[in-house]
């Protein structure tokens, strides 16, 4: 289940990268380090989404697409009830 969450997050990141390349192709070529880092981050976000949102695979895909914005909003929702 965790691996599938990571794969779906990775897939969401790949979709986002492809849309970005279609929308605005790079003039000097693709920065592969940046692309790989972004895709690994999207996979990690998909994995964390599976853990924190009780196994919702659709959200893992969307989280990978949305990136860190998604995790920030999940954190705000979850931490709203926590009193420190």
Buried (B, 14 or more C-beta within 10 A) or exposed (E): EEEBBBBBBBBBBBBBBEEEEEEEEEEEEEEEEEBEEBBBBBBBBBBBBBEBBEEBBEBBBBBBBBBEEBBEEBEEEEEEEEEE
